[in-house]
Amino acid sequence: MKFYFPLLIFLLITLSSNSQAIEGTILDAITNQPIEGVHIKENKGDEGSYSDRQGNFKITTNSLVLLISHIGYQEIKIETKSFKNKLVVYLKNAAISLNEVQLNVTKNQLPNFSQSASISTLSDTEIQENVSRSMAESMMGTPGVWMQKTNHGGGSPFVRGLTGNYVLTLIDGIRLNNSTFRYGPNQYFNTISPFSVGSIEVLRGAGSTLYGSDAIGGTININTKNTSLNSHKKIVGKAFIQAMTNDMEYTSGLELGANYQNFEFITNGSIRNFGDSYAGEGLGLQSPSGYKEKDFMFKGKFKFDNNSHLILNYQWLRQDEVPRYDQVTQRNYEYYNFTLQQRQLTYLRYVKYFQSSFIHKFEITGSFQESNEERDTKKNDQEINKNERDDISTFGFNTQLNALLIDKIETIAGFDFYYDWIHSSRTLTNTLSDNAITTSRGLYPDGSNALTAAFYNTYLYLINKWSFQLGWRYNYTLIQLEDELFDSLDQSSSSLVWNTSVNYLIGSDHLYLAANTAFRAPNISDISSLGDFDYGIEVPANDLDPESSTNFELGYKITRETFSLNLAYFHTRIKDLIDRVPTTFNGKDSLNGSKVYKKSNVGKVKITGFEIELQKKFLTNFSLKGSLTYSYGENISKDEPFRRIPPLFGDFSVRYDKKTMFLIMQTLAAAKQDRLSGGDKDDHRIPEDGTPGWVVVNLKSGIGWKKLGFNLAFNNIFNTAYRVHGSGVDGLGRHLAGSIRYSF
């Protein structure tokens, strides 16, 4: 599909004349091995360089101090004055990942440990060590994240008891959520290739001030891989294969990177074949659950000077014939296939840093994203094949300005604009006669569109041992829907939200209290859906108001050289909850034997809980980490438990590192969840008496030898039969998963 968008770029400052070129190598302090992807930047800016696969870097700077940081390592400062020889830098493991590294998801200059929020992270190295088949499986064990899977081709993260369109997913700060994201679990998180990911940041709790609608439960920001080469002209790359026993996965892929003076890029792609999954003891083969996947990513950066650059990023992923195992085995379907799941994103981003101005950074981004979803379904007792296709095109435009108003007040101001255009169709085919009837109405009205525009502004004030944050956002949404059956469904809404926090330094620890509001604007899925869902048929709704929430969090963060502990208590109240209620269609309360429902603002919800994260380094080469998460949800309006609340869950692992090898013993566990809402009891994916608790033990290892890298995971060692609460497939039984990488 051909498309274009205008992008205005201003080049404002040139490189100063007293700059110097610095070369160096980054090594692990314990293993003495080179570290790839280390960020080297000036003390007063974000732009800089990255170390290559040999740990080498080169940067031209006029700053007296360089900051050197990498996920999982302690950030250090290097003075550049009077240096003569090539720099050699040794990094030590951080007490907890990202504690001393700045984050992208918060947009400010504070490291994780100083943030008045709970933020869990996952690095590309950890994704590689997990040897998982998908983004969903890679994130199992991430603190505070419960990963539900309706089918292997899906994966819906729960954050603080919420999922679907209550959790916002970003890719490099650009919204993945569009106006058709539906209530409850969905599969869109699985359309991100784990091979394109540099790191994942999970901001637990509301993020509406910075990012707008849907960020009530939390915000997940996927940072794609950075170009990580030095300034010497060269091409590097790696070839890799990944496989799993019982034919559950075969993957092959290639990654290349190059640097030509002021231009550098990284690109990769893979071809993947997933067989049917095998569950734990007594469950066995889950068929149909396998499918095929292809993905491609390109990211290029052009440097105008040391203070400004332009990024072009393109991502594409396609999945074919993805089955819904639960629908076939539990709901009388002969087949229920996502014939096509496809996503592509292109963005162009200009970033400018300022060294001698109150303006610190200016950023402008233009993006185009397209999501294609096609479904083929047929029930055993019917002769009709139903084919539905939805194509969503999203244009985005974002600007952001970071500035220092006075010595201790940092401000961020920005403007966001997104426009969705929807093509939706439905075709019914008699499988005996092959006579097709194309209906005029798909799941959504064809030609529907949604526009969102927003302004936001935040302030960060640092004084002595205190830090204060304050922010606001105004958001306007306009949805235009022309429906032949239901006439005009046009709706508009606006929301004003805020956040505030106070953080106090007690010795080297942080105590914080945060309060904020968030919202979820009614989207095209809420307003205009016409079709089947798990326990009925949904028809369009009129006059929906935005859902809104008030959120409080009390936290305490402890960090020592070999120990860290993060504690958080949270309380969320949602009002004007949009839920399905019984209604009529053409005067009848049922259609084809199924009850008729529509969406309405009828609910009030309360969710409270706590989160614990612990990491400890002991002896010379050992470390342990663990987390525990609990959420208690109550639907106040219905006087019953809130739907889909995860049980108490957590993880605990012990790690051994020695030179170029590692060994991890990991335990994942969940308690029984028998606090069920009426919707849970009607959900075929949840057993009648609730989901039993479970404990799974995994063993992971890896070793590097010259240009080769090997990873091996022995998962579910005891072949435990288990199901993640709310999932439509059971967890994998005992299996081996391995990968081999060759770098050149």
Secondary structure by P-SEA (a helix, b strand, c coil): ccbbbbbbbbbcccccccbbbbbbbbbcccccccccbbbbbccccccbbbbcccccbbbbbcccbbbbbcccbbbbbbbccccccbbbbbbcccccccccccccccccccccccccbbbbbccaaaaaaaccccccccccccccbbbbbccccbbbbbccccccccbbbbccccccccccccccccccccccccccccbbbbbccccccccccccccbbbbbbcccccccccccccccccccccccccccccbbbbbbbccccccccccbbbbbccccccccccccccccccccbbbbbbbbbcccccbbbbbbbbbbbccccccccccccccccccccbbbbbbbbbbbbbbbccccccbbbbbbbbbbbbbbbbbbcccccbbbbbbbbbbbbbbbbbbbbbccccbbbbbbbbbbbbbbbbbbbbbcccccbbbbbcccccccccbbbbbbbbbbbbbbcccbbbbbcbbbbbbbbbbbbcccccccccbbbbbbccbbbbbcccbbbbcccbbbbbcccccccccccccccbbbbbbcccccccbbbbbbbbbbbcccbbbbbbbbbbbbccbbbbbbbccccccccccbbbbbbcccbbbbbbbbbbbbbbbccccbbbbbbbbbbbbbccccccccccccccccccbbbbbccccbbbbbbbbccccccccccccccccccccccccbbbbbbbbccccccbbbbbbbccccbbbbbccccccccccccccbbbbbcc
